[in-house]
Amino acid sequence: MIFERYGGWVLLHLLSEWVIRIGLAVRIPARRSPEATRTWLLLALLLPWPALILDALIGRPTYPGWRRERYAGLSAWTTLQARHVATTAVLSRPPRASQPSGWAPTLPRKTR
């Protein structure tokens, strides 16, 4: 009965909801904790239009500029550290302290 009266609009609405659901399922998991991803996906599956609006308003986690700059410099630092580790000789055990050959610890004698 609804398809006879509003056939094209109902089909358009259903298709648009599925396009939103699939699009948000691809977009949402990036840079989120598992709990936040689960919540967003549940909202997208149950209420796709409100989820789309909320995602457009508050959905993308962004980082402050100082943090992005710090992360960009991290790659160069890790490369430098990896080169240092690769060129440094690794000792199998630490060197022993130099001790005289006849050296032994002296313990106090117990007197009666």
N, C-alpha and C positions, 0 to 999 in steps of 0.2 A: 504494500500500500504506500509506504514512504517512497520507494523507488519510482512508483508510477507518478507521484505528485512532484517529488524533488529529485528525480533520478540523477541528473548530472551533478547537482550540488553535493549530494550525499557521497557519490563516488569520488568527487574532487576532494571532499573533506577527509574521507578515509585514506585516499592516496597521500594527501598532504601530511596526515598524521604519521604514516609509515615512513615517508621520506624524512620527516623530522626525527623520528625514533632512530632510524639507521644513521643519519648524520650525527646526531648527538652521541650515539654509541661509539662512533669513531673518534669524535672530538673530545669527549669527557675524560677518558682515563689518563690523559697526559698531565704529568706533574701533580698528581693528587695522591693522597693516602688511600689505601684500600677501602676504608670506611667511607670517606667522602665520595669515592667513585661509586660505591654501591648505592649510596643515598641518591646521588645525581641520576644514576641509571634507573633506579626505581621510580623516581619522579618522571623521568623521560618516558618510561614505559606506561605509566598510569595516566599522566597528564602531559602530553607532548607539547601543546601550545604554551601553557604556563611555564614549562621547563625551558622552552626555547627563549621566552622573554626573560626569565631569571638568568639563564646562561649568558644572554647578551648583556644584561646589566651587571651581574656580579660574578659570573662564572669563570673567567680566566684568571688563574693565579699568576700574578706578576711579581717580580722582585724589584727592590729599589736599585737605583743606578749604581750605588757604591758596591752592591753585591754582584751585579753583572760584571763590573770592572774587575772585581776581585776574582771572580770565576774565570774571566778571560786570561788573567795572569797566571792562573793555576796550571794551565797546560804547559807553559814554558817552564815553570818550576818543577813539575813532575818529570819532564823530559831531562832537565838538568840533573835531577836526583837519580834517575835511571842510568844516565851515563856515568855518574860518580860510582854507583854500586857496581856497574859492569866493569869498571877499570880498577877497582880497589881489590887488593888481595884479601882473601878471607882466611883467617887463621882457624885451624882445626881445633885448637885449645889455647887458652890464654897462656902466656909465658909464665914460668915459675919464678918466684922471687929468689934472689941469690942468697944462699945460706952457706955458712961454713960447713966443711965436710964432717967435722966431729960435733956439730951442734945438736943438742937435744934439749928440750925444755926441762928445766929443773923444777921439781915439785917440792913444796915444803914437806919435811919429815914430820910425822906425827910423834910427839913426845908424850911419854907417860907421866 
